[in-house]
Amino acid sequence: MAKNVPSLVGERFGRWTVLDQAEKDKSGETQYLCKCDCGNEKIVRRTSLTTGNSKSCGCLSRDVAVKSNTKHGDTDKRLYRIWAGIIQRCCNNRSRYEWEKYGGRGICVYDEWKQYEVFRDWSLKNGYNDNLSIDRIDPDGNYCPENCRWATSYQQANNKRTSKFITFNGKTATVKEFADEYGIAYSCLYARLRNGWSVENALLTPAKQIKKMTNAQKIRAMSDEELAEFLAEVEYRRSGFGGGAVWGNEQSAFEWLKQPAE
């Protein structure tokens, strides 16, 4: 039986922060959506994270290259890597993958932020710490003081172009945020809304509690006729492979299965 592998969501590996589990690769290996300190996102194999083979999106080499040409002395700091990532994906059209998602869509950087020291000073005055990442309030807007904040990974995960927003009692938030607030499974709330439920009913209708039964409980719930048919089928299948009867006789199996569960 395969062991349950603990999720890596929320953990850090080098410059990576694990945001969410992604689809397995062609070989069946677990992969995760990760965000680098510089802001770039990438799908990374679990083993690459846990063995240390992948520690960043590749920005380490870029930092080393520019370090000798900078005077502020911050090239080894996380805040500088974040700034460099913003400039890279919005201003460097040779960075094809990131450019297409940012600069290629018309997302620009506030002119004064093209100087690292200005961006650094704004960040330190507006809540920056090493547990937060830069987040654009409007995902289609620019990197500028009016549209940026320092946010948790949870806040960022709920502020994507693909996020679905709903409004209830004067509050607008994502489906995920409302699901967490009202104690409803996200899949349940999303399905209700998709099936045409009003927001009010989708949020306030209690979810049905489905009691799961073990196989032994299912068997004990059978009628005598259902159980006899079941035992005959099992014995037939086992005998077909040369295994003989499942129990010494049908009556002993019947008596054991009908005992109350401990």
C-alpha positions in Angstrom: 0.0 0.0 0.0 1.4 3.4 -1.0 2.3 5.7 2.0 0.6 9.0 2.4 3.2 11.7 1.3 2.8 14.9 3.3 2.0 18.0 1.3 4.7 20.6 0.8 2.2 23.5 0.4 3.3 26.5 2.4 6.8 25.4 2.9 10.0 27.1 1.7 12.9 25.6 -0.2 15.7 28.1 -0.9 14.0 31.0 -2.6 10.9 28.9 -3.5 7.6 29.1 -1.6 5.2 26.3 -2.4 1.8 27.6 -3.4 -0.2 24.7 -4.5 0.0 21.1 -5.8 0.1 20.7 -9.5 -0.6 17.8 -11.9 1.8 14.9 -11.8 4.4 14.8 -14.6 4.4 12.1 -17.2 6.3 9.7 -15.0 3.8 10.1 -12.2 6.0 12.2 -10.0 4.3 14.8 -7.7 4.8 18.4 -8.8 4.1 21.8 -7.1 3.4 25.3 -8.2 6.1 27.4 -6.6 6.8 31.1 -6.4 10.3 32.4 -6.3 11.3 35.3 -4.0 11.7 37.4 -7.1 8.1 36.8 -8.1 8.4 34.2 -10.9 6.2 31.1 -10.7 7.1 27.7 -11.9 6.1 24.0 -11.7 8.8 22.1 -9.8 9.1 18.4 -9.0 8.8 17.4 -5.4 12.1 15.6 -5.5 13.9 18.7 -6.9 12.6 20.7 -3.9 13.4 18.1 -1.2 16.8 17.2 -2.5 17.8 20.9 -3.0 18.3 20.5 -6.7 16.0 23.5 -7.3 16.4 26.5 -5.0 15.2 29.3 -7.3 13.8 30.2 -10.7 17.4 30.9 -11.9 17.7 34.4 -10.5 20.7 33.4 -8.4 23.1 33.7 -11.4 21.6 37.0 -12.4 22.2 38.4 -8.9 25.8 37.3 -9.0 26.3 39.0 -12.3 25.0 42.4 -11.2 26.4 42.3 -7.7 29.7 43.8 -8.7 28.0 46.7 -10.5 25.7 47.9 -7.7 26.5 50.3 -4.9 23.6 49.8 -2.5 24.9 46.5 -1.2 21.5 44.7 -1.2 22.0 42.2 -4.0 22.1 39.4 -1.5 18.8 40.4 0.1 15.3 39.1 -0.6 13.8 42.5 -1.3 16.4 43.2 -4.0 15.6 39.8 -5.7 11.9 40.7 -5.7 12.6 44.1 -7.3 14.9 42.5 -9.9 12.2 39.9 -10.8 9.6 42.7 -11.4 12.0 44.5 -13.7 12.9 41.3 -15.5 9.3 40.2 -16.3 8.0 43.7 -17.2 11.0 45.2 -19.0 12.9 42.4 -20.6 11.2 41.1 -23.7 13.9 38.4 -24.1 12.4 36.7 -21.0 9.8 35.1 -23.2 7.7 33.1 -20.7 7.5 35.9 -18.1 7.3 38.7 -20.6 4.2 37.2 -22.2 2.4 37.2 -18.8 3.5 40.7 -17.8 5.2 43.2 -20.0 3.7 41.6 -23.1 0.2 42.2 -21.6 1.0 45.9 -21.1 1.9 45.6 -17.4 4.5 48.3 -16.6 6.7 49.4 -13.7 6.2 52.8 -12.0 9.1 54.9 -13.4 10.6 55.8 -10.1 10.6 52.1 -9.0 13.1 51.4 -11.8 15.6 52.6 -9.2 15.9 49.9 -6.6 16.4 52.3 -3.7 13.1 54.0 -4.3 11.3 50.7 -4.4 13.1 49.6 -1.2 12.2 52.7 0.7 8.5 52.4 -0.3 8.5 48.7 0.7 10.0 49.3 4.1 7.4 52.0 4.8 4.5 49.9 3.6 4.7 46.7 5.6 7.4 44.6 3.9 8.7 41.6 5.8 10.3 38.3 4.7 7.0 36.4 5.1 5.2 38.5 2.5 5.4 38.9 -1.3 4.6 41.7 -3.6 1.0 41.6 -4.8 -0.9 43.7 -7.4 -4.4 44.5 -6.1 -5.7 44.6 -9.6 -4.0 41.6 -11.4 -4.3 43.5 -14.7 -2.8 46.7 -13.3 0.8 48.0 -13.1 3.5 47.7 -10.5 3.0 51.1 -8.7 2.4 52.3 -5.2 -1.4 52.6 -5.7 -1.8 49.0 -7.0 0.7 47.1 -4.8 0.7 45.7 -1.3 2.7 43.2 0.7 0.5 40.1 1.0 0.5 36.6 2.4 0.6 33.6 0.1 -3.1 33.0 1.0 -4.0 36.5 -0.1 -2.1 36.1 -3.3 -3.7 32.7 -4.1 -7.1 34.5 -3.8 -6.1 37.4 -6.0 -5.5 35.9 -9.5 -6.9 36.7 -12.8 -8.8 33.4 -12.7 -10.3 34.0 -9.2 -14.1 34.1 -9.0 -15.5 36.9 -6.9 -18.9 37.0 -5.3 -20.7 39.6 -3.2 -22.8 39.0 0.0 -23.9 41.4 2.6 -21.9 44.2 1.1 -18.7 42.3 1.1 -16.9 41.2 -2.1 -14.4 38.3 -1.9 -13.4 35.2 -3.7 -15.4 32.0 -3.5 -12.5 30.4 -1.5 -12.5 33.2 1.0 -16.2 33.0 1.6 -16.0 29.2 1.8 -13.4 29.5 4.6 -15.3 32.2 6.4 -18.6 30.3 6.5 -17.0 26.8 7.1 -18.2 25.3 3.8 -16.0 23.1 1.6 -14.8 25.1 -1.4 -15.9 22.3 -3.8 -19.4 22.4 -2.3 -19.8 26.2 -2.5 -18.4 26.3 -6.0 -20.7 23.5 -7.2 -23.8 25.3 -5.7 -23.0 28.5 -7.5 -22.3 26.8 -10.7 -25.6 25.0 -10.5 -27.5 28.3 -10.2 -27.9 28.7 -6.4 -28.2 32.3 -5.1 -25.2 33.4 -3.2 -27.3 33.7 0.0 -28.6 30.1 -0.2 -25.2 28.7 -1.3 -23.6 30.2 1.8 -26.3 29.7 4.4 -27.6 26.2 3.5 -25.9 23.6 5.8 -24.0 21.0 3.9 -25.3 17.4 4.2 -23.1 15.2 6.4 -22.5 12.0 4.5 -21.5 9.2 6.9 -19.0 6.9 5.3 -19.2 3.2 6.2 -16.4 0.7 6.3 -16.6 -2.5 4.3 -17.3 -4.5 7.4 -20.2 -2.1 8.3 -21.6 -2.4 4.8 -21.5 -6.2 5.1 -23.1 -6.2 8.6 -26.0 -4.1 7.2 -26.9 -6.7 4.6 -29.9 -8.9 4.9 -29.4 -12.6 5.4 -30.2 -13.2 1.8 -27.8 -10.5 0.5 -25.1 -11.8 2.8 -25.5 -15.4 1.7 -25.3 -14.3 -2.0 -22.2 -12.2 -1.2 -20.4 -15.1 0.5 -21.2 -17.5 -2.3 -19.8 -15.0 -4.8 -16.6 -14.5 -2.8 -16.1 -18.3 -2.4 -16.7 -18.8 -6.1 -14.2 -16.2 -7.0 -11.6 -17.5 -4.6 -12.1 -21.1 -5.6 -11.6 -20.1 -9.2 -8.0 -19.3 -8.4 -7.4 -22.4 -6.4 -7.7 -20.7 -3.0 -10.6 -22.8 -1.6 -13.3 -21.3 0.6 -12.8 -18.0 2.3 -13.8 -19.4 5.8 -14.1 -22.9 7.1 -17.8 -22.9 6.2 -20.4 -20.4 5.3 -22.1 -20.5 8.7 -18.9 -19.5 10.6 -18.4 -16.5 8.2 -22.1 -15.6 8.6 -21.8 -15.6 12.4 -18.6 -13.5 12.4 -19.9 -10.9 10.1 -23.1 -10.5 12.0 -21.3 -9.7 15.3 -21.6 -6.1 16.5 -18.7 -3.9 15.6 -16.2 -3.4 18.5 
